[in-house]
Amino acid sequence: MQNIYTYSTPFISKDLWKSLYIIFCNKELNRVQKIQRIFIEHLESELSRWILAEYKNSFKIAGSILMITGVEIEGLPSSRKRFHELIDPSKVIILDPQASQVLTHKDLQRFEAVVVGGILGSHPPLGRTKKLLSDKFPEAEKRNIGRYQFPIDGAVYVVMEMLRGRRLEDIKIALGLVLRRRIGEFEHLIELPYAYPLIDDKPLISDEVIKILVGEEDYELEIINITTPI
């Protein structure tokens, strides 16, 4: 059953770049700064199929402004260097669910890059972004995009939508998904207790992640709850 949303355009058009410029123009500022890069800082011990699927989907979403750091991946914009070797940490915003402040459009005007932790989610949350990323760079700003855990590609999508001018509170999310499939006489349920942005009422989740979970078998997808990040 195909009831998920996936991206198929791995680039940013000239029209989108123009839109980003318009969003960040502010006549009261002598010099307008805007987000020029989204970094995904790879923090897992290995490059699993699941996290690679989320990286690939993130590239489809963000295109050429995306850079994956800490690991080199063929076919994706990536570097073995860590993000702090490529940019001054004081010029970035680290997305951290435990951050006390919510990401705003003004933040995106002030800083040059957003850093997303390349970390697979856990339930309940273990606070790994704070331990592995935020605490190591006190000079970086920390912001959250709501109180829920997003997959990596979902977090990238939210940032891109805010760059296009959408308010965080206007982005709908599916809070929790259930995949159902039949194995003989039994029904097999897989619960994903994370926040998935909704696009045309369909949750944004990689086709490759679905294949990892259910293979080529038919499945049904159920949304547990629909809400907003904040």
N, C-alpha and C positions, 0 to 999 in steps of 0.2 A: 504494500500500500504506500503510494507516494503522497504523503501529506506533511512533508517538511519543506523548508525553504533552503535552497542552496544558491550560491553565487557562481556565475560562469564568466565574468568579465574581469581578468586579472590586470587591469590598468586603470589609471585615472585620466579621464578625458580632459581636453582643453577647457570645455565648458565647466567642469567641476573645479578646475584650478581657478577659473574666473570667479566662480561662486565663493570659493574659500577666501579669495582676496576681498570680495565685497563684504563678507561676513565680518572680517577683522578690521576693516577700515574704520577709524575713529577720528573725527576732525579735531577733537580736543587733545590728541596726542601728536607730538612732533615726529615721533618715530613709532611706527606700528610694528610690533613683533607678533608673530603668529607661530603656531605649531608647525614645524617643518619636518618632523620625524616622529614616528611611533616605533619605539624599541620594544621587542619582546626579549627579555633577559632569560635565557634558558637556565633553569636551576634544578632540573631533575638529573639524577645520576646517569641516566641513559636516554637515548632517543627512541622511545617506544613508538609503536604504530599509532597509538591513540594520540599522543602529543604531536606527532608529525602530521596527522590528519588535521589537527586544529591549527597548526602552523600554516599548512597549505591553504586552508580555508581563510585564515587571516590575511594571507597575501591576495587572495581573490577579492576580499573586502576592501583592503586598504591600498593595494597596488604599490606604486613606486615609493610611497613615503614610509613603507614598512622596512624595518631592519631587524633581523633576528641575531642576537649577540650571544657569545659564549659557546657557539657550535657552528660548524660550517656544514651547510646542507646544499647538495647539488640541486640546481633549478630554483632555489629560493634566495632572495637577497639576505645574506648572512655573513657572519664574521666570527672567527674564533676569539677575537677581542671582546672584552666586556664593555658594556655601554659607557662606563666611566672612563674608558680609554679613548672614546670617540667624542665625548662631549663633557663639559664641566657639569658635575652633578647639581650644582646650584642653579642650573638653567633648566632643570627638568621637574616634572611632576611624576611621582610614583603612585600608581593606583594600588591602594591597599584597603581591603574591606574594614580594617580596624582603624583607619584614619578618622580623625574627629570631624573633619570638614568635607563637605560635598563638592565635587567638581563643578565649576561654573564656567560660563563663557568668558568671564573676565580672566579666569586662570589661563584659559587657552590663548588669550591675547598677550598675557605677560610672559609666558614661558616658551621655550623653543622645542621641547620634546615631551612626550608622555612615555613612561616606562611601564610596561605590563609584565608581571611576573610569569615566566614560562614554567608554571607549576600546575600539575593536575589536581583537581579538587578532592577533598576528603569530607566525609560526613560522620560525625560532626566536624566543623572546621577546626584545623589545628593551628591556625595563625602563622602558617609558614612564610607568607609574604612578608610579614613584619620581621620575623626572625632572620630570613635569608636575604632580605632586600632593604626594607625600610630602615631597620636599626643600624645597618652598615653605612648608610649615607645620611647622616643627620642634617647635612646642608641642603638636601633635596626637599622640595615640598611634597607633602603626602595628601592625597585626596581619595575619597571613596566615590563610587557610582551607585550608592545605595547599600542597604544592609545585607544583601544576599550574595552568594557565591556565583559568579559567572564563569562559564568556560572561557578559555583564552580568546577564541574567535568572537565570542559574544561580547567580551569587554572591548575588543578592537572595534566591533560594530557600533557600540554605544559611543565611543569616542568619535568615530567618523560621523555619526549622525549629529553629534553636538557641534562638530566642525562645520556641518552644513547648516547649522542654525537652530536645530531642534532643542527644545528644553528637555532636560533629563526626566522631569515628571510627566512628559507627554509620550515617552517611549513605553509601550506596553511589553510586558514580559510574561512568559509562562513559567510559573514557579513550580517546578517539578513536572517530570514527564514519566509516563509508564509505557513501556513497550510490551505488547502481548503477542505471544505466538503459541501455536498448538504443537505439541510433540506427542504424537500418538493420541492417547486418550487424555493427556494432561495439558493444562494450560500453564505456560511458563511466563512469569512476569519479571521484567527488569525495570527497576525504579531508578530514575536519575534525579536526585533531589537538588537540582541547581536551577539557576535563573537563565532562561533562554529568551532573547528578544523575539518578539512576534513581528513578522513581515507578512502583510496580507493575511493576518490571522493564522499564520503557520510558524511554528518554532524554528529558529535558525539553528540547525545542527548539521554537521558534515555528513554527507552520504557515506564517507569512509568509516566514520564512527559507527554509523548504523550497521554497516557490514561487519565490523569487528564484533558487534554485540549479537547480531542475529544471522549473520551469513547471508545467504541468498534466499532464506525462508520468507514466506509472507508474514506480515506482522500488522498489528493495529497499534496506533499511537494515541494515547489519552493524555490530555493536559489536566493536571491536578488542580491548578488554580491560575487565574489571570489577575495580574496586579500591575503596579508600576514600581520602579526601583526605589523611589522615595515617597 
